[in-house]
Amino acid sequence: MTQTALILGASGRFGRAAALAFEQAGWQVDRFRRGRDNLMQACAGVDVIVNSWNPAYPDWATQVPSLHRQVIQAAEATGATVILPGNVYVFGPTTAAPWSQHSAHAAENPLGRIRIEMEAAYRASTARVILLRAGDFLDTEASGNWFDAMITAKLCKGKFIYPGRADIPHAWAYLPDVARAAAELAEMRADLPRFLDVPYTGYTLSGQEVLAALNPHLSRPAQLRKMSWLPLQLACPVWPLGRCLLEMRYLWDTPHSLNGDLFQELLPRFQATPLEQALPHCLPQEVLVSQPGAVRQDAMA
């Protein structure tokens, strides 16, 4: 019998990748249309709700609680399992790494507190929830995330712009792998606890290590440059998003990683895409040697 997944936020990063992953796994995928569909009606009869709704940072305080409250109510009423993409915002700079499902949610900044309260609402509900937590996405499409909008935006000029300390570990995740993991966890939902927090290790890499992995694929090797936060600081009084980005700056100066022991226990046969294969698919074709997978010979010498 075909299983059905309803994707909320199918045009966003995780929603787009999840829709593809579930379809490739043989699921029927329905895409929710905000402004046209009724959530409770759309959830009736579905097996899984992939909740990829993610308002812009400045709208989190007003929109996140109500949006997730609606999803919780729909999941409780229909019995569908919620797949919830999680991030590392809940931990804060004082939580010792590696971060796991047992780590304290100690963030004190506004965006971190909103995420803490949102996750707590799911945990306190009667809905079945799989929270799959990952670090910064490496996406196969330009989607305005840190990696494509800032870090690699000037590779064509030979510049790798890093927003923090380039010598400390940082959690990254190849988005197609995270989406595929979500589909595999959804298949085993009946055997999982009602609420499950699953950290996905992904790649733990410093900025220097990311650049070293990138350069063999580039037609023009890039040099590390430190991003200036001054323009954001100056724009804050008139640009709400700038204030939010500054609020999360600590993640680029805080060494962190995700503990994947639980993930490995649940999906021992899961094969993540090797970094050297994933990275070329996250870059514009014009900066690559040729097709993804090709490397410069001088870089291999």
Backbone hydrogen bonds, N-H to C=O, Kabsch-Sander energy under -0.5 kcal/mol:
donor,donor_aa,acceptor,acceptor_aa,energy
5,A,28,Q,-2.8
6,L,48,V,-2.9
7,I,5,A,-0.6
7,I,30,D,-3.2
8,L,6,L,-0.6
8,L,50,V,-3.0
9,G,7,I,-0.6
10,A,7,I,-0.5
12,G,9,G,-1.6
16,R,12,G,-2.4
17,A,13,R,-2.0
18,A,14,F,-3.1
19,A,15,G,-2.5
20,L,16,R,-1.6
21,A,17,A,-2.4
22,F,18,A,-2.9
23,E,19,A,-2.0
24,Q,20,L,-2.6
25,A,21,A,-1.3
26,G,23,E,-1.6
27,W,22,F,-2.6
28,Q,3,Q,-3.3
29,V,27,W,-0.5
30,D,5,A,-2.7
30,D,28,Q,-0.5
32,F,7,I,-2.5
32,F,30,D,-0.6
34,R,32,F,-0.7
36,R,33,R,-2.0
37,D,33,R,-3.0
39,L,37,D,-0.5
42,A,38,N,-2.8
43,C,39,L,-2.0
44,A,40,M,-0.8
44,A,41,Q,-0.6
46,V,43,C,-1.9
47,D,4,T,-1.9
48,V,4,T,-1.8
49,I,81,T,-3.0
50,V,6,L,-3.0
50,V,48,V,-0.6
51,N,49,I,-0.9
51,N,83,I,-2.3
52,S,8,L,-1.9
52,S,50,V,-1.3
59,D,56,A,-2.3
60,W,57,Y,-1.9
63,Q,59,D,-2.4
64,V,60,W,-1.9
67,L,63,Q,-2.6
68,H,64,V,-2.3
69,R,65,P,-1.9
70,Q,66,S,-1.9
71,V,67,L,-1.6
72,I,68,H,-2.6
73,Q,69,R,-2.3
74,A,70,Q,-2.3
75,A,71,V,-2.7
76,E,72,I,-2.7
77,A,73,Q,-2.0
78,T,74,A,-2.0
79,G,75,A,-2.4
81,T,47,D,-2.3
82,V,128,R,-3.1
83,I,49,I,-3.0
83,I,81,T,-0.5
84,L,82,V,-0.6
84,L,130,I,-2.8
86,G,132,L,-2.8
91,F,88,V,-1.3
92,G,88,V,-0.6
95,T,92,G,-1.0
99,W,257,S,-3.1
103,S,100,S,-1.2
106,A,91,F,-0.8
106,A,104,A,-1.4
107,A,90,V,-2.1
113,R,109,N,-2.5
114,I,110,P,-2.1
115,R,111,L,-1.9
116,I,112,G,-2.3
117,E,113,R,-2.6
118,M,114,I,-2.3
119,E,115,R,-2.7
120,A,116,I,-2.3
121,A,117,E,-1.7
122,Y,118,M,-1.5
123,R,119,E,-2.4
124,A,120,A,-2.1
125,S,121,A,-0.7
125,S,122,Y,-0.8
128,R,80,A,-0.6
129,V,194,R,-3.4
130,I,82,V,-3.0
131,L,129,V,-0.5
131,L,196,L,-3.4
132,L,84,L,-1.9
132,L,130,I,-0.7
133,R,131,L,-0.7
133,R,198,V,-2.5
134,A,86,G,-2.0
136,D,171,A,-2.0
138,L,173,A,-2.7
139,D,137,F,-0.7
143,S,141,E,-0.5
149,A,145,N,-2.7
150,M,146,W,-1.5
151,I,146,W,-2.5
152,T,147,F,-2.4
153,A,150,M,-0.6
155,L,152,T,-1.4
157,K,154,K,-1.4
158,G,155,L,-2.1
159,K,154,K,-2.2
160,F,223,Q,-2.7
161,I,151,I,-1.7
161,I,159,K,-0.6
162,Y,160,F,-0.7
162,Y,225,R,-3.0
165,R,252,W,-1.4
168,I,165,R,-0.7
170,H,205,L,-0.9
172,W,203,Y,-2.7
173,A,136,D,-2.4
175,L,138,L,-2.1
175,L,173,A,-0.6
177,D,174,Y,-1.0
178,V,174,Y,-1.8
179,A,175,L,-2.5
180,R,176,P,-2.1
181,A,177,D,-2.4
182,A,178,V,-2.1
183,A,179,A,-1.9
184,E,180,R,-2.0
185,L,181,A,-2.5
186,A,182,A,-2.2
187,E,183,A,-1.3
188,M,184,E,-0.8
188,M,185,L,-0.7
189,R,186,A,-1.3
191,D,188,M,-1.7
192,L,189,R,-1.6
196,L,129,V,-2.2
198,V,131,L,-3.4
198,V,196,L,-0.6
200,Y,133,R,-3.3
201,T,199,P,-0.6
203,Y,172,W,-2.3
205,L,170,H,-2.3
205,L,203,Y,-0.7
208,Q,166,A,-2.4
210,V,206,S,-2.2
211,L,207,G,-2.4
212,A,208,Q,-2.2
213,A,209,E,-1.9
214,L,210,V,-2.0
215,N,211,L,-2.6
217,H,214,L,-2.4
218,L,215,N,-1.5
219,S,287,V,-2.3
220,R,287,V,-0.5
223,Q,158,G,-2.4
225,R,160,F,-2.9
227,M,162,Y,-3.3
233,Q,229,W,-2.2
234,L,230,L,-2.6
235,A,231,P,-1.7
236,C,232,L,-1.3
238,V,235,A,-1.7
239,W,235,A,-1.4
242,G,239,W,-0.6
243,R,239,W,-1.3
244,C,240,P,-1.7
245,L,241,L,-2.5
246,L,242,G,-2.2
247,E,243,R,-1.7
248,M,244,C,-1.2
248,M,245,L,-0.5
249,R,246,L,-1.4
251,L,248,M,-1.5
252,W,249,R,-2.1
253,D,250,Y,-1.4
254,T,250,Y,-0.6
256,H,169,P,-1.8
259,N,99,W,-2.8
260,G,258,L,-0.6
264,Q,260,G,-2.5
265,E,261,D,-2.0
266,L,262,L,-2.3
267,L,263,F,-3.1
270,F,267,L,-1.6
272,A,270,F,-0.7
277,Q,274,P,-1.4
278,A,274,P,-2.1
279,L,275,L,-2.6
281,H,278,A,-1.2
282,C,279,L,-2.2
283,L,280,P,-1.1
287,V,284,P,-1.7
288,L,285,Q,-1.3
289,V,217,H,-2.2
294,A,291,Q,-2.4
296,R,216,P,-2.8
300,M,296,R,-0.8
300,M,297,Q,-0.7
301,A,297,Q,-0.7
